[in-house]
Amino acid sequence: MGWSTSWTEVLGFATGAVCVWLVARQHIANWPVGIANNVFFIVLFTQAGLYADAGLQIVFIALAAYGWWSWTHGGGPGTAGALPVRRTTRAEWAWLLVAGAVGTAALTLLLDRATDSTVPFWDALTTGLSLMATYGQCRKRLESWWLWIAADLVYIPLYAYKGLYLTSVLYVGFLALCVAGLIGWRRTLPAPNLRESAGVPA
């Protein structure tokens, strides 16, 4: 289609698509595939001047290690079996929203003053949403899919604006996979937990 792309973007496209598909299926292999995807995107986003997104990949690698452990150990010492899907508690929403808002504002200011970013707010916003969503994914919180959907709706035009057309198309695919993941995870929700409904962490 006349697009200018690179092997880094192609590999990021492939590993990203496989990763989200595996997450939707609750397959543990999503974590190592996701780490490979993060490495490709560090290079790609740095070249495109999306510095917050590039730095975000480093955080994603650390969170992937935590998520990998969390999914296989049930979320903490003394627990057995795979981590079940749960809803986000009111307490979690409160600190996530505060942290996301403060982080987005601080990162916007940093990118605007310390880098040559042409999209400081949008770069910061997608970073904040992605970190919130990744935390939820690590803990298998159902609403993490809604956060990913919100992030993807910003990522798609942002990457197209920066000339990363293949990556923009990838995020259209991500959006569809997120909807599928939301539906799939909702089906595996356990019976309502009164403690979590009251905002008490599991």
Residue pairs with C-beta under 8 A, 6 or more apart in sequence:
1 165
3 165
3 166
4 163
5 165
5 166
6 44
8 40
8 43
8 44
8 47
9 40
9 44
9 164
9 166
9 167
10 166
11 40
12 37
12 40
12 41
12 44
12 167
12 170
13 166
13 167
13 169
13 170
15 33
15 34
15 36
15 37
15 40
16 37
16 41
16 170
16 174
17 170
17 173
17 174
17 177
18 33
19 30
19 33
19 34
19 37
20 30
20 173
20 174
20 177
20 178
20 181
21 177
22 29
22 30
22 33
23 30
23 34
23 137
23 177
23 181
24 177
24 178
24 180
24 181
24 184
24 185
25 184
26 82
26 85
26 140
26 184
26 185
26 188
28 68
28 71
28 72
31 64
31 65
31 67
31 68
31 71
32 64
32 68
34 60
34 64
35 60
35 61
35 64
38 57
38 58
38 60
38 61
38 64
39 57
39 61
41 53
41 54
41 57
42 54
42 57
42 58
44 164
44 167
45 51
45 53
45 54
45 57
46 54
48 162
48 163
48 164
49 115
49 116
49 117
49 118
49 162
50 117
50 119
50 123
50 162
51 111
51 115
51 117
51 123
52 107
52 111
52 117
52 120
52 123
52 124
52 126
52 127
53 123
53 126
53 127
55 127
56 127
56 130
56 131
59 131
59 134
60 130
60 134
63 131
63 134
63 135
63 138
66 138
67 134
67 137
67 138
70 83
70 138
70 139
70 140
71 82
71 83
71 138
71 140
72 82
73 79
73 83
74 80
74 81
74 82
74 83
75 83
75 139
75 202
83 139
83 140
84 140
84 188
84 190
85 140
85 141
85 142
85 185
85 186
85 188
85 189
85 190
86 139
86 140
86 141
86 142
86 189
86 190
86 193
86 196
86 202
87 141
87 142
87 143
87 189
87 196
88 96
88 136
88 141
88 142
88 143
88 144
89 196
89 199
89 200
89 201
89 202
90 199
91 199
91 200
91 201
92 141
92 201
93 143
96 132
96 135
96 136
99 132
100 128
100 129
100 131
100 132
101 128
103 124
103 127
103 128
103 131
104 121
104 124
104 125
104 127
104 128
105 124
107 120
107 123
107 124
107 127
107 128
108 120
108 121
108 124
108 125
109 120
111 117
111 120
111 123
111 124
112 120
117 123
119 158
119 161
119 162
122 154
122 158
123 158
125 154
126 151
126 154
126 155
126 158
129 147
129 148
129 150
129 151
129 154
130 147
130 148
130 151
132 144
132 147
133 144
133 145
133 147
133 148
133 151
134 144
135 141
135 144
136 143
136 144
136 147
137 144
137 148
140 185
142 182
142 185
142 186
142 189
145 178
145 179
145 181
145 182
145 185
146 182
148 174
148 178
148 181
149 175
149 178
149 179
149 182
152 171
152 172
152 174
152 175
152 178
153 175
155 168
155 171
155 174
156 168
156 171
156 172
156 175
157 168
159 165
159 167
159 168
159 171
160 168
193 202
195 202
196 202
